Amino acid sequence: MKKAIVFSLMVLTLGIVAPSSVEAKNSPITVATAETSAAPQRWGRRRSVTRTRIVWRYGRRYREVYRITYLPNGRTRIRVISRTRLRY
């Protein structure tokens, strides 16, 4: 009995959801976003910035000089250039 009730609710839910998704496929908003996403993207140049920070590593205090490179696809790359131990 439980299985029959669950199955009928699933079929009923599918009947309600399916027609609304068919209407959404033909909407002009969806078509416009599909056209803009297919447009070629323009890639910019890389941009690098050098920064300094003081960190605790291995139980000691260090001054790190690191380079942040901003890539054209939105990602960043961080690379430590030098690490100098500081006094207390």
C-alpha positions, -999 to 999 in steps of 0.1 A, spaced: 0 0 0 28 24 9 46 17 -24 14 25 -44 10 58 -26 46 68 -31 45 58 -67 14 77 -74 29 108 -57 60 105 -78 40 103 -111 18 132 -100 49 153 -92 65 144 -125 33 155 -143 34 189 -126 71 196 -131 75 184 -167 51 209 -183 67 239 -165 102 229 -177 89 227 -213 77 263 -211 110 274 -196 129 260 -226 111 282 -250 114 314 -230 134 343 -246 155 347 -214 169 312 -218 176 317 -255 194 350 -248 217 334 -221 225 306 -245 236 330 -272 257 351 -248 275 321 -234 284 309 -268 301 342 -276 339 341 -277 355 354 -245 383 379 -246 412 369 -224 432 397 -207 468 397 -197 483 383 -166 489 407 -137 515 401 -110 517 419 -76 545 414 -50 534 415 -13 551 410 21 537 393 51 549 382 85 540 346 94 548 320 120 563 288 105 580 259 122 577 278 156 596 308 143 586 342 128 594 349 92 590 377 67 577 362 34 578 380 1 553 364 -22 540 371 -57 503 370 -66 496 364 -102 461 371 -114 454 348 -144 430 358 -172 405 331 -163 399 345 -128 422 322 -109 451 334 -88 486 318 -83 505 326 -51 543 318 -50 566 325 -21 597 343 -34 618 345 -2 614 337 35 637 356 60 638 346 96 631 375 120 643 380 155 620 378 185 
